Every structure is written in structure tokens, then in C-alpha cells.
Amino acid sequence: MTDVSRRRALLAAASGIAALAGCSGSDSASNSYPSSDRPIDGYELEKARDERGGALVADGDELPSLSTDERAPQRRQTRRVLVAAADIDELTFAGTRAGERLRTFLAATDFESASAYLLTMPVRACREVRFRSVSVEPDELANDDLHPHADFCEAYRPADVECSADETHTVGFAIRLPVAAERSTGSGSGMSGSCQGPEPPAVFNASASGTDGDDA
């Protein structure tokens, strides 16, 4: 089987699973998902936190310098969908433990059978960001176009964690998805100010190990 045929077979299998899940009586859709999206069960997750608050990753050859101006929070934010190893080469990662942790995880992805979604964001030092779920648009995926959507929530860190309310940290999440694609022309994310409430449904199972509720 050629590489292209193998990739299309993987996509067909993943899309078929999503379609069956959408017809199952156990599919109780949550308001946190667009109606066309299907949650994925079977992802792998790496998370990192930089307490210095610097940018963890950026496009191009160098990281942006941070200052106290109004654009500093935007410089800490990243949202990238990776469908090939070459996509990693287009990024520059911070030479920190957090940046290296994300880079190493992404580099270990087999893009013949998987893809990755990378997100970084600022967070107050006494708060943490928890990963809740990730979903994809099955119709787009069937056309080799990956549109992932990740959901997060914020909560206070444990009381025994020393922190300053005036400081800002940077957190990063690298999500390995058990589906491959030729391209990505869209992505999304959502953030809830509270982590209370029921867990989202997991109806798209692509036979890999996943974890929910991870924080950084």
C-alpha cells in the first residue's frame, strides 16, 4: 500500500468511527461543542508551564521579546495544527525545560497515522489551565482537512503553591491526535472560567490512550 493510500485508509477508518458515534444513542452532545464536531477519545497529551512567563514557541527563527505593553499577552499565545514533520521545522521553541518538553513530544509524532495540535497561552501565576477535551470536524477530516477544537478551563492552583497574583506564567499543551491529514485550514479553542460541571462526552475512539482533566 502506498503512503497516500495508507493515509486515506486511516482517514476513512477514523471518519467511519465518527459517523457511527454520531448515530449511537450514547452520543449525548454537550453545548461546549459545535454541532458538527465529534470529541476524540484516544489522544496523547503533553503539557508544560514556564514560570518566567516567556513565549514558548513562535513562527520563524526567533521568539518574540516580551514587555509590559498591551501586546505582551498575545506574544505568549500560539495555536498551530501540525500535519507533517516539516511543520515543526517552521517553529522556534524556547530553550527552556518547558519549550524542550513540547518540542520533543511533537517530534515523536508519526505523521503517517497521527497529527498534533499545539496551543500556548498566558495564565496568572496563582491560576492553572486544565485541558478538558479535543474534537474534530468529521466532514472536513474526510477531505484530508483537519479542523481540531480544544476546550480548556481555569481554576485556582492548590493553596500550598507559592505564587504572586501580579505575575504571569505561560502554559503549553501539545495534543497528539490519532488521525492523519494532508492539511489544516482551521482550528479553534474554548476557555471556561470555571472547571466545575460534567465531563464532556467521548464518542470518537480511534484506539489510542487518552487522558482528561490535565492541568498546567
Backbone as CSV, one residue per row, in Angstrom:
resi,resn,N_x,N_y,N_z,CA_x,CA_y,CA_z,C_x,C_y,C_z
1,MET,0.843,-1.192,0.000,0.000,0.000,0.000,0.881,1.246,0.000
2,THR,0.607,2.194,-0.900,1.390,3.418,-0.954,1.110,4.273,0.273
3,ASP,2.023,5.260,0.493,1.848,6.144,1.639,0.530,6.903,1.553
4,VAL,0.196,7.382,0.339,-1.047,8.136,0.177,-2.254,7.252,0.460
5,SER,-2.229,6.011,-0.069,-3.346,5.095,0.167,-3.482,4.770,1.648
6,ARG,-2.352,4.605,2.322,-2.386,4.293,3.751,-2.998,5.443,4.533
7,ARG,-2.606,6.654,4.201,-3.154,7.815,4.891,-4.650,7.929,4.663
8,ARG,-5.081,7.688,3.428,-6.510,7.782,3.142,-7.289,6.678,3.849
9,ALA,-6.682,5.491,3.975,-7.345,4.405,4.690,-7.523,4.757,6.160
10,LEU,-6.499,5.361,6.744,-6.598,5.781,8.139,-7.674,6.842,8.309
11,LEU,-7.728,7.776,7.374,-8.745,8.811,7.440,-10.140,8.233,7.302
12,ALA,-10.291,7.271,6.370,-11.594,6.656,6.170,-12.053,5.918,7.415
13,ALA,-11.129,5.202,8.050,-11.473,4.467,9.269,-11.871,5.421,10.381
14,ALA,-11.108,6.500,10.545,-11.416,7.461,11.602,-12.748,8.142,11.356
15,SER,-13.009,8.520,10.111,-14.269,9.172,9.794,-15.438,8.229,9.977
16,GLY,-15.224,6.945,9.655,-16.286,5.965,9.850,-16.649,5.801,11.300
17,ILE,-15.637,5.788,12.166,-15.894,5.691,13.596,-16.688,6.887,14.070
18,ALA,-16.327,8.075,13.576,-17.034,9.281,13.998,-18.486,9.235,13.558
19,ALA,-18.729,8.738,12.330,-20.091,8.684,11.830,-20.940,7.736,12.650
20,LEU,-20.360,6.569,13.001,-21.097,5.622,13.823,-21.396,6.202,15.193
21,ALA,-20.430,6.922,15.752,-20.638,7.519,17.064,-21.763,8.528,17.015
22,GLY,-21.877,9.259,15.916,-22.927,10.246,15.798,-24.302,9.627,15.732
23,CYS,-24.396,8.339,15.348,-25.683,7.670,15.260,-26.003,6.879,16.508
24,SER,-25.073,6.798,17.432,-25.275,5.992,18.627,-26.145,6.707,19.628
25,GLY,-26.955,5.945,20.341,-27.803,6.528,21.359,-27.024,7.042,22.533
26,SER,-25.765,6.643,22.664,-24.951,7.088,23.789,-24.276,8.422,23.520
27,ASP,-24.492,8.986,22.345,-23.871,10.253,21.998,-24.713,11.390,22.552
28,SER,-24.354,11.857,23.744,-25.078,12.962,24.360,-24.277,14.228,24.158
29,ALA,-24.627,14.989,23.145,-23.842,16.154,22.759,-23.831,17.200,23.860
30,SER,-22.682,17.849,24.010,-22.529,18.906,25.010,-22.585,20.257,24.326
31,ASN,-23.074,21.275,25.033,-23.154,22.610,24.467,-21.787,23.219,24.203
32,SER,-20.741,22.613,24.755,-19.402,23.166,24.564,-18.830,22.807,23.196
33,TYR,-19.506,21.963,22.444,-19.010,21.560,21.135,-19.894,22.132,20.038
34,PRO,-19.301,22.619,18.941,-20.107,22.924,17.767,-20.839,21.662,17.323
35,SER,-22.022,21.811,16.755,-22.858,20.654,16.443,-22.199,19.696,15.466
36,SER,-21.279,20.190,14.624,-20.654,19.325,13.625,-19.416,18.611,14.152
37,ASP,-18.957,18.957,15.345,-17.732,18.378,15.891,-17.994,17.084,16.644
38,ARG,-16.986,16.210,16.649,-17.041,14.965,17.412,-15.838,14.910,18.350
39,PRO,-16.076,14.723,19.649,-14.951,14.598,20.589,-14.092,13.385,20.258
40,ILE,-12.798,13.511,20.448,-11.862,12.414,20.213,-11.431,11.815,21.539
41,ASP,-11.557,10.514,21.648,-11.006,9.771,22.769,-9.837,8.972,22.214
42,GLY,-8.684,9.086,22.820,-7.531,8.367,22.304,-6.388,9.289,21.947
43,TYR,-6.456,10.525,22.375,-5.359,11.461,22.148,-4.239,11.204,23.154
44,GLU,-3.096,11.798,22.918,-1.997,11.830,23.882,-1.672,13.293,24.164
45,LEU,-1.316,13.584,25.407,-1.156,14.973,25.817,0.172,15.214,26.518
46,GLU,0.820,16.303,26.149,1.985,16.796,26.882,1.691,18.233,27.292
47,LYS,2.034,18.583,28.514,1.767,19.935,28.991,3.014,20.491,29.663
48,ALA,3.132,21.804,29.670,4.312,22.443,30.247,3.930,23.813,30.780
49,ARG,4.670,24.250,31.791,4.434,25.570,32.388,5.773,26.273,32.574
50,ASP,5.855,27.502,32.093,7.056,28.317,32.246,6.738,29.437,33.229
51,GLU,7.318,29.355,34.411,7.014,30.330,35.450,7.699,31.672,35.210
52,ARG,8.580,31.736,34.233,9.185,33.023,33.882,8.271,33.841,32.976
53,GLY,7.279,33.182,32.395,6.298,33.893,31.589,6.723,34.216,30.181
54,GLY,7.791,33.594,29.693,8.245,33.871,28.336,7.450,33.100,27.294
55,ALA,7.603,33.503,26.039,6.959,32.782,24.940,7.582,31.396,24.816
56,LEU,6.765,30.380,24.606,7.246,29.007,24.497,7.568,28.614,23.066
57,VAL,6.897,29.218,22.108,7.083,28.842,20.708,6.629,30.003,19.833
58,ALA,7.183,30.070,18.635,6.790,31.111,17.691,7.119,30.666,16.284
59,ASP,6.455,31.261,15.307,6.800,31.040,13.908,8.127,31.727,13.602
60,GLY,8.871,31.165,12.672,10.106,31.808,12.254,11.317,31.366,13.042
61,ASP,12.339,32.211,13.027,13.644,31.838,13.569,13.911,32.335,14.978
62,GLU,13.048,33.169,15.519,13.308,33.668,16.862,12.016,33.907,17.626
63,LEU,12.139,33.852,18.944,10.997,34.087,19.815,10.774,35.587,19.977
64,PRO,9.532,36.006,20.159,9.273,37.431,20.376,9.755,37.863,21.748
65,SER,10.210,39.097,21.842,10.590,39.636,23.141,9.339,40.139,23.839
66,LEU,9.261,39.891,25.130,8.094,40.300,25.898,8.379,41.605,26.625
67,SER,7.350,42.400,26.761,7.457,43.642,27.516,6.156,43.841,28.268
68,THR,6.017,44.963,28.875,4.799,45.236,29.643,3.738,45.920,28.797
69,ASP,3.956,46.011,27.483,2.961,46.688,26.662,1.729,45.816,26.478
70,GLU,0.738,46.370,25.830,-0.555,45.699,25.718,-0.511,44.451,24.844
71,ARG,0.524,44.299,24.024,0.610,43.133,23.150,1.364,41.972,23.780
72,ALA,1.877,42.139,24.982,2.632,41.070,25.630,1.829,39.778,25.763
73,PRO,0.545,39.824,26.179,-0.219,38.565,26.273,-0.342,37.847,24.932
74,GLN,-0.545,38.612,23.837,-0.673,37.986,22.520,0.611,37.288,22.108
75,ARG,1.757,37.785,22.544,3.024,37.180,22.161,3.244,35.839,22.854
76,ARG,2.501,35.586,23.907,2.607,34.299,24.592,1.653,33.264,23.998
77,GLN,0.765,33.683,23.136,-0.266,32.794,22.609,0.164,32.154,21.298
78,THR,-0.110,30.868,21.188,0.179,30.116,19.968,-0.948,29.124,19.736
79,ARG,-1.317,28.949,18.478,-2.273,27.898,18.118,-1.861,27.387,16.748
80,ARG,-1.314,26.171,16.722,-0.801,25.610,15.474,-1.254,24.164,15.317
81,VAL,-1.687,23.818,14.123,-2.020,22.438,13.780,-0.867,21.889,12.949
82,LEU,-0.335,20.741,13.351,0.817,20.143,12.682,0.389,18.843,12.015
83,VAL,0.555,18.764,10.702,0.165,17.562,9.967,1.359,16.882,9.309
84,ALA,2.546,17.459,9.456,3.761,16.881,8.872,4.958,17.319,9.704
85,ALA,6.032,16.533,9.625,7.240,16.862,10.384,7.794,18.224,9.982
86,ALA,7.593,18.600,8.723,8.092,19.895,8.252,7.435,21.056,8.985
87,ASP,6.232,20.849,9.493,5.553,21.911,10.233,6.304,22.262,11.517
88,ILE,6.941,21.269,12.128,7.717,21.522,13.348,8.936,22.369,13.024
89,ASP,9.544,22.123,11.866,10.748,22.857,11.470,10.476,24.345,11.264
90,GLU,9.232,24.705,11.038,8.882,26.105,10.821,8.717,26.871,12.129
91,LEU,8.830,26.169,13.260,8.634,26.788,14.568,9.951,26.900,15.329
92,THR,10.044,27.885,16.181,11.164,28.034,17.106,10.644,27.853,18.523
93,PHE,11.269,26.943,19.264,10.851,26.665,20.634,11.816,27.317,21.617
94,ALA,11.290,27.698,22.760,12.128,28.295,23.796,13.160,27.278,24.269
95,GLY,14.370,27.753,24.536,15.412,26.864,25.034,15.297,26.653,26.528
96,THR,14.112,26.325,26.969,13.815,26.086,28.378,13.300,24.665,28.536
97,ARG,13.172,24.236,29.765,12.651,22.894,30.003,11.244,22.750,29.435
98,ALA,10.427,23.794,29.593,9.059,23.743,29.082,9.037,23.690,27.559
99,GLY,9.835,24.542,26.916,9.870,24.551,25.463,10.395,23.253,24.886
100,GLU,11.438,22.700,25.494,12.012,21.445,25.019,11.047,20.289,25.220
101,ARG,10.294,20.336,26.283,9.322,19.275,26.555,8.269,19.205,25.455
102,LEU,7.789,20.355,25.032,6.797,20.390,23.961,7.408,19.961,22.631
103,ARG,8.603,20.464,22.335,9.255,20.140,21.059,9.530,18.648,20.937
104,THR,10.043,18.040,22.006,10.369,16.616,21.985,9.125,15.769,21.771
105,PHE,8.051,16.136,22.423,6.798,15.396,22.267,6.295,15.478,20.826
106,LEU,6.312,16.657,20.254,5.828,16.824,18.886,6.713,16.091,17.887
107,ALA,8.021,16.108,18.110,8.957,15.453,17.195,8.777,13.944,17.174
108,ALA,8.193,13.382,18.220,7.986,11.932,18.291,6.701,11.488,17.599
109,THR,5.985,12.413,16.997,4.722,12.088,16.329,4.968,11.404,14.990
110,ASP,4.257,10.320,14.740,4.283,9.647,13.443,3.185,10.265,12.589
111,PHE,3.550,11.173,11.714,2.555,11.911,10.953,1.908,11.092,9.840
112,GLU,2.324,9.853,9.666,1.626,8.977,8.730,0.308,8.480,9.317
113,SER,0.213,8.482,10.634,-1.001,7.979,11.284,-1.553,8.936,12.332
114,ALA,-0.910,10.075,12.510,-1.338,10.997,13.561,-1.060,12.434,13.142
115,SER,-1.528,13.352,13.966,-1.292,14.781,13.776,-1.158,15.399,15.160
116,ALA,-0.934,16.689,15.232,-0.753,17.319,16.539,-1.360,18.716,16.543
117,TYR,-1.812,19.114,17.722,-2.388,20.442,17.926,-1.626,21.089,19.075
118,LEU,-1.001,22.215,18.817,-0.161,22.898,19.798,-0.798,24.225,20.186
119,LEU,-0.958,24.423,21.489,-1.518,25.677,21.987,-0.701,26.166,23.176
120,THR,-0.403,27.448,23.208,0.228,28.058,24.372,-0.555,29.314,24.724
121,MET,-0.496,29.701,25.997,-1.290,30.846,26.447,-0.768,31.369,27.779
122,PRO,-1.026,32.642,28.091,-0.636,33.177,29.388,-1.657,32.799,30.449
123,VAL,-1.200,32.722,31.692,-2.097,32.445,32.812,-1.521,33.121,34.046
124,ARG,-2.375,33.618,34.903,-1.914,34.227,36.141,-1.205,33.187,36.998
125,ALA,-0.202,33.635,37.740,0.657,32.713,38.482,-0.103,31.849,39.477
126,CYS,-1.195,32.352,40.030,-1.958,31.592,41.024,-3.107,30.807,40.406
127,ARG,-3.147,30.770,39.080,-4.198,30.021,38.380,-3.552,28.906,37.560
128,GLU,-4.343,27.930,37.175,-3.889,26.867,36.295,-4.908,26.667,35.188
129,VAL,-4.433,26.222,34.050,-5.301,25.908,32.916,-5.415,24.396,32.824
130,ARG,-6.631,23.906,32.771,-6.869,22.468,32.675,-7.419,22.118,31.294
131,PHE,-6.843,21.107,30.707,-7.330,20.596,29.425,-8.564,19.741,29.670
132,ARG,-9.626,19.990,28.911,-10.872,19.246,29.078,-11.106,18.227,27.966
133,SER,-10.951,18.645,26.712,-11.287,17.743,25.607,-10.783,18.314,24.289
134,VAL,-10.799,17.458,23.271,-10.466,17.888,21.918,-11.424,17.206,20.961
135,SER,-11.816,17.920,19.924,-12.760,17.388,18.945,-12.302,17.771,17.547
136,VAL,-12.892,17.126,16.551,-12.585,17.430,15.155,-13.884,17.500,14.370
137,GLU,-13.810,18.090,13.190,-14.948,18.136,12.278,-14.836,16.954,11.314
138,PRO,-15.681,15.931,11.458,-15.567,14.727,10.618,-15.679,15.006,9.120
139,ASP,-16.569,15.930,8.732,-16.750,16.203,7.307,-15.479,16.780,6.686
140,GLU,-14.821,17.672,7.416,-13.572,18.241,6.908,-12.464,17.193,6.895
141,LEU,-12.423,16.360,7.938,-11.396,15.326,8.028,-11.502,14.337,6.874
142,ALA,-12.713,14.043,6.445,-12.905,13.129,5.321,-12.302,13.683,4.034
143,ASN,-12.101,14.993,3.998,-11.486,15.637,2.838,-10.013,15.970,3.079
144,ASP,-9.398,15.249,4.021,-7.974,15.443,4.330,-7.679,16.802,4.955
145,ASP,-8.673,17.455,5.526,-8.506,18.777,6.127,-8.851,18.683,7.611
146,LEU,-7.853,18.858,8.466,-8.034,18.687,9.908,-8.417,20.004,10.573
147,HIS,-9.579,20.015,11.229,-10.058,21.181,11.972,-10.266,20.785,13.432
148,PRO,-9.234,20.864,14.280,-9.405,20.498,15.685,-9.942,21.661,16.521
149,HIS,-10.592,21.303,17.624,-11.086,22.297,18.583,-10.787,21.768,19.975
150,ALA,-10.045,22.530,20.769,-9.676,22.116,22.125,-10.408,22.972,23.149
151,ASP,-10.853,22.330,24.224,-11.546,23.040,25.295,-10.734,22.990,26.576
152,PHE,-10.664,24.129,27.255,-9.920,24.271,28.500,-10.788,24.959,29.545
153,CYS,-10.316,24.916,30.781,-10.950,25.685,31.844,-9.865,26.186,32.785
154,GLU,-10.183,27.221,33.553,-9.236,27.788,34.513,-9.700,27.533,35.932
155,ALA,-8.735,27.332,36.828,-9.028,27.120,38.247,-7.862,27.654,39.062
156,TYR,-8.107,27.872,40.356,-7.018,28.280,41.234,-6.095,27.098,41.499
157,ARG,-4.815,27.373,41.614,-3.850,26.332,41.963,-4.027,25.956,43.433
158,PRO,-3.494,24.798,43.845,-3.613,24.378,45.244,-3.088,25.448,46.202
159,ALA,-3.678,25.489,47.385,-3.348,26.535,48.355,-1.891,26.497,48.799
160,ASP,-1.253,25.332,48.696,0.134,25.228,49.156,1.152,25.638,48.090
161,VAL,0.688,26.090,46.930,1.583,26.557,45.873,1.906,28.030,46.102
162,GLU,3.184,28.349,46.204,3.590,29.737,46.375,3.491,30.468,45.036
163,CYS,2.825,31.607,45.041,2.652,32.351,43.801,2.342,33.806,44.121
164,SER,2.532,34.640,43.126,2.221,36.058,43.240,1.101,36.393,42.270
165,ALA,0.058,37.010,42.778,-1.093,37.336,41.939,-0.743,38.322,40.833
166,ASP,0.372,39.019,40.962,0.757,40.021,39.966,1.603,39.446,38.832
167,GLU,2.024,38.197,38.954,2.884,37.601,37.945,2.082,36.808,36.913
168,THR,2.668,36.665,35.733,2.046,35.898,34.650,2.982,34.788,34.210
169,HIS,2.453,33.592,34.097,3.200,32.446,33.589,2.710,32.126,32.176
170,THR,3.393,31.217,31.521,2.962,30.729,30.211,2.790,29.219,30.281
171,VAL,1.680,28.718,29.748,1.438,27.277,29.733,1.294,26.807,28.292
172,GLY,1.668,25.565,28.052,1.570,24.996,26.718,0.984,23.602,26.750
173,PHE,0.215,23.277,25.726,-0.393,21.958,25.581,-0.128,21.452,24.163
174,ALA,0.470,20.277,24.063,0.669,19.611,22.779,-0.209,18.367,22.778
175,ILE,-1.149,18.306,21.856,-2.120,17.214,21.796,-1.849,16.391,20.549
176,ARG,-1.529,15.124,20.737,-1.325,14.229,19.600,-2.648,13.544,19.284
177,LEU,-3.125,13.740,18.063,-4.420,13.208,17.636,-4.225,11.942,16.806
178,PRO,-5.027,10.905,17.045,-4.866,9.637,16.324,-5.497,9.650,14.936
179,VAL,-5.367,10.760,14.238,-5.862,10.888,12.864,-4.829,11.662,12.056
180,ALA,-4.671,11.312,10.792,-3.734,11.998,9.910,-4.505,12.830,8.897
181,ALA,-3.847,13.819,8.335,-4.473,14.672,7.334,-3.393,15.287,6.454
182,GLU,-3.804,15.747,5.283,-2.869,16.382,4.362,-2.658,17.852,4.700
183,ARG,-3.644,18.479,5.321,-3.561,19.919,5.568,-4.504,20.295,6.711
184,SER,-4.416,21.543,7.124,-5.349,22.099,8.100,-5.610,23.548,7.733
185,THR,-6.867,23.878,7.529,-7.234,25.250,7.170,-8.064,25.917,8.254
186,GLY,-8.138,25.286,9.429,-8.911,25.891,10.504,-8.695,25.179,11.819
187,SER,-8.913,25.890,12.909,-8.803,25.318,14.245,-9.514,26.243,15.217
188,GLY,-9.712,25.776,16.441,-10.383,26.602,17.427,-10.075,26.138,18.832
189,SER,-10.459,26.955,19.790,-10.297,26.594,21.194,-11.304,27.366,22.020
190,GLY,-11.587,26.846,23.205,-12.514,27.498,24.109,-11.972,27.462,25.524
191,MET,-12.291,28.476,26.298,-11.821,28.561,27.676,-12.994,28.900,28.584
192,SER,-13.173,28.094,29.624,-14.196,28.361,30.627,-13.525,28.918,31.872
193,GLY,-14.164,29.883,32.509,-13.607,30.470,33.714,-13.778,29.615,34.942
194,SER,-14.457,28.480,34.795,-14.660,27.550,35.906,-14.480,26.130,35.406
195,CYS,-13.910,25.274,36.246,-13.720,23.873,35.873,-14.787,22.975,36.487
196,GLN,-15.827,23.543,37.028,-16.909,22.746,37.576,-17.863,22.337,36.469
197,GLY,-18.567,21.237,36.681,-19.520,20.766,35.694,-19.189,19.372,35.225
198,PRO,-20.093,18.745,34.452,-19.883,17.370,33.984,-18.776,17.277,32.963
199,GLU,-18.143,16.101,32.917,-17.122,15.849,31.912,-17.770,15.759,30.539
200,PRO,-17.114,16.253,29.494,-17.670,16.164,28.146,-17.691,14.727,27.658
201,PRO,-18.571,14.412,26.697,-18.649,13.046,26.185,-17.451,12.698,25.331
202,ALA,-17.099,11.427,25.283,-16.019,10.935,24.429,-16.628,9.908,23.491
203,VAL,-16.854,10.290,22.246,-17.572,9.408,21.336,-16.753,9.018,20.119
204,PHE,-15.618,9.647,19.913,-14.767,9.333,18.758,-13.560,8.593,19.307
205,ASN,-13.529,7.277,19.184,-12.454,6.469,19.749,-11.615,5.903,18.621
206,ALA,-10.394,6.353,18.526,-9.510,5.892,17.453,-8.416,4.969,17.973
207,SER,-8.694,4.261,19.051,-7.818,3.201,19.573,-6.432,3.685,19.965
208,ALA,-6.379,4.688,20.820,-5.123,5.133,21.415,-5.420,5.527,22.846
209,SER,-4.377,5.830,23.618,-4.595,6.138,25.024,-4.745,7.627,25.216
210,GLY,-5.789,8.042,25.943,-6.017,9.457,26.180,-6.242,9.737,27.638
211,THR,-6.080,11.006,28.026,-6.310,11.418,29.396,-7.081,12.717,29.410
212,ASP,-7.953,12.884,30.413,-8.743,14.091,30.543,-8.338,14.834,31.802
213,GLY,-8.693,16.102,31.858,-8.522,16.864,33.064,-7.095,17.205,33.409
214,ASP,-6.190,17.265,32.444,-4.795,17.579,32.725,-4.626,19.080,32.866
215,ASP,-3.792,19.484,33.802,-3.625,20.898,34.069,-2.175,21.323,33.902
216,ALA,-1.983,22.634,33.738,-0.637,23.206,33.631,-0.660,24.608,34.226
